[in-house]
Amino acid sequence: MSVTKAELDALVGKSINDICTNHFSSEQENHCAHFVSHALNIKLATLCGDLKWATRRTGATVRCNELYNNLPQRGPWDQRPLAQSDGLLIFVISARDVVDNVMHPVPRKHVGIHFQGNIYNFSNGQHKVIVDSSVDAFHKKFKQAYHSNDISLYYGIAP
């Protein structure tokens, strides 16, 4: 994984249509994993191009659980490798929806990119890339949005 703060900052405020050359950009879809995968050039499992015959096998990963489950290094956030913090993927989901380190395909899950303490992620409500100012702010936002007492953070290392 190789991305810079300047590259991530340049994506802030952009819609998924600005980012995805395959134009998989329906506002009814959740684009958090889609954004992260384009930003980090991740091509695991179902890609945005696979959703149209003409663009199959192109683009970036679109499903959060497929992204997490196909990463060779992943786990609870408090077990992340501290030596490599910039560029880590940060997932938020109910702990009961991750069993034996496998994320279930549930609606309430989200992913962003941790970089220099900030979390770059796609706001499905605002339909654009945003930045949360800290891990705590990101976690708190989803604890409130998901209304559960077991909303937990997980990490993944992009291939």
C-alpha positions in Angstrom: 0.0 0.0 0.0 1.4 3.3 -1.0 -0.6 6.5 -0.6 0.3 10.0 0.6 -1.5 12.5 2.8 -1.6 14.8 -0.2 -3.3 12.1 -2.3 -5.9 11.4 0.4 -6.5 15.1 1.0 -7.1 15.6 -2.8 -10.0 13.1 -2.5 -11.8 14.9 0.3 -15.1 16.4 -1.0 -15.2 14.2 -4.1 -18.2 12.0 -5.0 -17.7 8.4 -5.9 -18.5 9.3 -9.5 -15.4 11.6 -9.4 -13.4 8.6 -8.2 -14.7 5.5 -10.0 -13.9 5.3 -13.7 -16.5 2.5 -14.1 -19.2 4.9 -12.9 -20.6 2.6 -10.3 -22.0 5.5 -8.3 -25.6 4.9 -7.4 -26.5 6.9 -4.2 -28.5 3.9 -3.0 -25.3 1.9 -2.6 -22.8 2.0 0.2 -19.5 3.2 -1.1 -17.2 3.1 1.9 -15.2 0.0 0.7 -15.5 1.2 -2.9 -13.8 4.5 -2.0 -11.1 2.9 0.1 -10.3 0.3 -2.5 -10.0 2.9 -5.3 -7.8 5.1 -3.1 -5.5 2.2 -2.3 -5.9 0.3 -5.6 -7.3 -2.8 -3.9 -8.7 -5.5 -6.2 -10.1 -8.3 -4.0 -13.4 -10.3 -4.5 -16.2 -8.3 -6.2 -15.0 -5.3 -8.2 -17.0 -2.3 -9.3 -16.4 -3.3 -12.9 -17.8 -6.8 -12.3 -21.3 -5.2 -12.0 -21.4 -4.5 -15.8 -20.4 -7.0 -18.5 -18.3 -4.4 -20.5 -16.1 -3.5 -17.5 -15.8 -6.9 -15.7 -12.6 -7.6 -13.9 -11.7 -3.9 -13.6 -11.9 -1.3 -10.9 -11.8 -1.8 -7.1 -13.4 -3.9 -4.4 -17.0 -2.8 -3.5 -18.0 -4.8 -0.5 -16.8 -4.0 3.0 -17.0 -7.6 4.3 -15.3 -9.0 1.2 -12.5 -6.5 1.6 -12.0 -7.4 5.3 -12.3 -11.1 4.8 -9.7 -11.2 1.9 -7.0 -9.3 3.7 -4.2 -11.6 4.9 -3.6 -9.4 8.0 -6.6 -8.2 9.9 -8.0 -8.2 13.4 -9.2 -6.2 16.3 -8.0 -2.5 16.3 -6.3 -2.9 19.6 -4.1 -5.7 18.1 -3.0 -3.7 15.1 0.7 -3.4 14.4 1.8 -0.1 16.0 4.8 0.2 13.7 2.6 0.6 10.7 -0.3 3.0 11.5 -0.5 5.2 8.4 -2.5 3.6 5.7 -4.1 1.0 7.9 -7.7 0.2 7.1 -10.1 0.8 10.0 -13.4 -1.0 10.1 -16.3 -0.4 12.4 -19.0 -3.0 13.1 -20.8 -4.7 15.8 -18.5 -7.2 17.5 -21.2 -9.9 17.2 -20.9 -9.6 13.4 -17.3 -10.7 13.3 -16.9 -14.3 14.3 -13.5 -16.1 14.2 -12.1 -13.0 12.5 -14.7 -13.3 9.6 -16.9 -10.3 9.0 -20.5 -11.1 8.2 -22.4 -9.4 5.3 -24.5 -7.1 7.5 -25.7 -3.6 6.6 -24.1 -1.8 9.5 -20.4 -1.7 8.8 -18.0 0.9 7.6 -14.4 1.3 6.6 -11.9 4.1 6.3 -8.2 4.8 5.9 -6.2 5.7 9.0 -3.5 8.3 8.2 -1.7 10.6 10.6 -4.4 10.2 13.1 -7.2 11.1 10.7 -9.8 8.7 9.2 -10.5 9.3 5.5 -13.8 7.7 4.6 -16.8 7.9 2.3 -19.9 9.5 3.8 -22.9 7.7 2.3 -25.2 10.3 3.8 -23.3 13.2 2.3 -22.2 11.3 -0.8 -18.6 12.4 -0.6 -15.2 11.7 0.9 -14.8 13.2 4.4 -12.2 13.2 7.2 -12.8 12.3 10.8 -10.2 14.0 13.0 -9.4 11.0 15.2 -10.0 7.3 15.8 -12.1 8.3 18.8 -14.3 10.7 16.7 -14.8 8.0 14.0 -15.7 5.4 16.6 -18.1 7.7 18.5 -19.9 8.7 15.3 -20.6 5.1 14.5 -21.5 4.1 18.1 -24.2 6.8 17.8 -25.3 5.9 14.3 -25.5 2.1 14.9 -27.2 2.3 18.3 -25.4 -0.7 19.8 -23.2 -1.2 22.9 -20.7 -3.5 21.1 -19.7 -1.3 18.1 -16.0 -2.2 17.7 -13.0 -1.3 15.6 -10.9 -3.6 13.5 -7.8 -3.1 11.3 -6.7 -4.5 8.0 -3.5 -4.1 6.1 -4.0 -3.4 2.4 -2.1 -5.8 0.1 
